[in-house]
Each structure stands twice: as C-alpha cells, then as structure tokens.
Amino acid sequence: MELQEIRLRTIKDLLHRAQKQSKLLEQLGEELYLQAGLIDAPPKVLMNSSIILSFVQKECNVDVLKKTRARDVMFARELIIYLLKKYTYLPLIKIAEYSGVGDHTTALHHIKKVKNFIEVDDNYRRRFDEIDERLKLYNEIYEQDNSLQGIQ
C-alpha cells in the first residue's frame, strides 16, 4: 500500500509539473508571436491603480474593501480586478492585495468570470463598456489636470 501511494504521488507531481511547463510554453509562444509581429498586442493604456479603485467605487457607489459578498460589491470588486489587469502592469498578487480578495488565484478567477460575462451577457457587457469608457475619459481628464499643474 505504501509503495502505491508513493507512485501515485509521483505521478501527480509529474502531471502538475507538466501542466506548469505547458502554461509557461504557451506564454512564451505568445510572446514570440508578438515579437515576430504575427499577432497584434492590444495597446495597454497605463492608469494609476488608485484612479481605477476610486472611480469604480464612485460609479458603483460601494466600498469594495468591505468584507462582504453582496452582489453590488462583488460586481464592483470584479470590475476593479479586471480593469487593473487590463490597464496596469501589476502582477496578479498585487491586484489581489489591492482589491482585497486574498490571493492571485482568486484575482485570476474574477478576471475569467468578467471575461465570460462580457462574452455571454449583453446587459453586463453594456454596463461594463459604459464604465470602461467613462474610466478612460476620467483618466484623460486626470492626466490633463496633472500636466497643467506641472506647467504652472
């Protein structure tokens, strides 16, 4: 029985390592395609993470750092996580810490969830697009105000 358990653990460990290597190879392949110009990278508009956090909280009229799973708070929290991934170069662990969801796997789960809702739910997509567009405008105004303050 002990030998079978050791073999089973070894097989599970090997499968886990193979999955990790597969993901790394996929990421590397995508990077190589980008560098070769075979696929286009979406332009990333850099935004300050605090702008995203404060804007979405104002738009949704909630405090996302409050420990609750209320639907409106969860919607805002998921949007913040998705927008932080979309508009910043923050690693998932920092996104998770900043949004108060715990760890990087939770942040990744929320990103996938938002992507799925955008694809399948027209109302969700419309609401997301509205908030996304207003956020871009808000960011432009914020940047212009800061650049004008530097002139004075």
C-alpha positions in Angstrom: 0.0 0.0 0.0 2.8 2.4 0.9 4.6 1.8 -2.5 1.3 2.5 -4.4 0.8 5.8 -2.5 4.4 6.9 -3.4 3.9 6.0 -7.0 0.6 7.9 -7.1 2.1 11.0 -5.5 5.0 10.8 -8.0 2.6 10.6 -10.9 0.5 13.5 -9.6 3.7 15.5 -9.1 4.9 14.8 -12.6 1.5 15.8 -14.0 1.5 19.0 -12.0 5.0 19.9 -13.3 3.9 19.1 -16.9 0.9 21.4 -16.6 3.1 24.3 -15.3 5.6 23.8 -18.1 2.7 23.7 -20.6 1.4 27.1 -19.4 4.9 28.6 -19.5 5.4 27.3 -23.0 2.1 28.8 -24.1 3.0 32.2 -22.6 6.4 32.0 -24.2 4.9 31.1 -27.6 2.5 34.1 -27.4 5.4 36.4 -26.6 7.4 35.1 -29.6 4.4 35.6 -31.9 4.1 39.2 -30.6 7.8 39.9 -31.2 7.6 38.4 -34.6 4.6 40.6 -35.5 2.4 37.6 -36.2 -0.2 38.7 -33.8 -1.1 42.2 -32.6 -0.9 43.1 -28.9 -3.7 45.2 -27.6 -2.4 48.6 -26.6 -2.2 48.9 -22.9 -3.3 52.3 -21.6 -1.5 52.7 -18.3 -3.6 54.0 -15.5 -2.9 54.7 -11.8 -4.4 51.8 -9.8 -5.8 54.3 -7.2 -7.7 56.0 -10.1 -9.3 52.7 -11.1 -10.2 51.9 -7.5 -11.8 55.2 -6.6 -13.6 55.6 -10.0 -15.3 52.2 -9.9 -16.3 52.7 -6.2 -17.9 56.0 -7.1 -19.6 54.6 -10.2 -21.0 51.7 -8.3 -21.5 53.6 -5.0 -19.9 50.9 -2.9 -16.8 50.2 -0.7 -15.1 47.2 -2.3 -12.7 46.8 0.6 -15.6 46.0 2.9 -15.7 42.3 3.7 -19.0 41.3 2.1 -20.3 39.3 -0.7 -23.2 41.5 -1.6 -23.9 41.4 -5.3 -23.2 45.1 -5.9 -19.9 45.0 -4.0 -18.8 41.8 -5.8 -19.7 43.4 -9.2 -17.5 46.4 -8.4 -14.7 44.3 -7.0 -14.7 42.1 -10.1 -14.6 45.1 -12.3 -11.7 46.6 -10.4 -9.7 43.4 -10.7 -10.4 43.1 -14.4 -9.6 46.8 -15.1 -6.4 46.6 -13.0 -5.3 43.7 -15.2 -6.4 45.5 -18.4 -4.9 48.9 -17.6 -1.8 48.2 -15.4 1.2 46.0 -15.4 0.5 44.9 -11.8 1.1 41.2 -11.1 -1.9 39.2 -10.0 -0.7 39.0 -6.4 -0.6 42.9 -6.2 -4.0 43.1 -7.9 -5.4 40.7 -5.3 -3.9 42.6 -2.4 -5.0 45.9 -3.7 -8.6 44.8 -4.3 -8.8 42.8 -1.0 -9.6 39.4 -2.5 -6.9 37.4 -0.9 -4.5 35.8 -3.4 -3.7 35.7 -7.0 -5.8 32.7 -7.8 -8.9 34.5 -6.6 -8.0 37.5 -8.7 -7.5 35.2 -11.8 -10.9 33.6 -11.1 -12.6 37.0 -11.1 -10.8 38.1 -14.3 -12.0 34.9 -16.1 -15.5 35.4 -14.7 -15.7 39.0 -16.0 -14.4 37.9 -19.4 -17.1 35.2 -19.5 -19.9 37.6 -18.5 -18.7 40.1 -21.2 -18.9 37.4 -23.8 -22.3 35.9 -22.9 -24.4 38.6 -21.1 -25.4 41.6 -23.2 -26.5 43.7 -20.2 -23.3 43.0 -18.3 -21.2 43.9 -21.4 -23.1 47.2 -21.9 -22.7 48.1 -18.2 -19.0 47.2 -18.4 -18.4 49.1 -21.6 -20.1 52.2 -20.1 -18.0 52.1 -17.0 -14.8 51.4 -19.1 -15.4 54.3 -21.4 -16.1 56.7 -18.5 -13.0 55.5 -16.8 -10.9 56.3 -19.9 -12.4 59.8 -20.0 -11.8 60.3 -16.3 -8.2 59.2 -16.7 -7.6 61.6 -19.6 -9.0 64.5 -17.6 -6.9 63.4 -14.6 -3.7 63.3 -16.7 -4.5 66.7 -18.3 -5.1 68.3 -14.9 -1.8 66.9 -13.7 0.1 68.0 -16.7 -1.4 71.5 -16.4 -0.3 71.7 -12.7 3.2 70.9 -13.8 3.1 73.9 -16.2 2.0 76.4 -13.5 
